[in-house]
Amino acid sequence: MADPDRDRKRVIDTEEPEPVPLEIPPEHVAFIILKARAVEAHLPPVEPEEEPEAGTPPPEEETDMLDEQAGDESETELREAIDLLSDEAATDLLALFLVGRGDFGRDEWADARAQAAEQINGNLADDLLGETGLGDMLEEGLNALGYAPEALEPDA
């Protein structure tokens, strides 16, 4: 005789897990992501140094003052957004970066926070601005913890 349980279709749980609770509002992280990307967009590309041909004058630097101002304003806003964070929110921001970089996974959130708390030295804005791909790493961190950054309205 056939086993009715075996013949029954298995139901696969496709529900996403609840987002991990954060001390920093995800909307504030979305704002930081936007500003970090704006700052990175204004950084000059790193090009290999070429030796100029003999007798060739060096190229003239072309600088668009508006782009430069926009980059400076974005960096100022980014620094302020990070510097004004509480200690707990700053810990979460750095932990999100660590998760986004792949150092920790969702299930290791407590460990990521512990390491972040040890690493914070009062210069978090400088430390994070020195990292390439800051916006992408924070977005990856939010995704890993169950948030959809593209659905968040960045706060100001």
Buried (B, 14 or more C-beta within 10 A) or exposed (E): EEEEEEEEEEEEEEEEEEEBEBBBEBBBBBBBBBBBBBBBEBEEEEEEEEEEEEEEEEEEEEEEEEEEEBBEBBBEBBBEBBEEBEEEBBBBBBBBBBBBBEBBEBEBBEBBBBBBBEEBEEEBBEBBBEEEBBBBBBBBBBBBBBBEBEEBEBEE
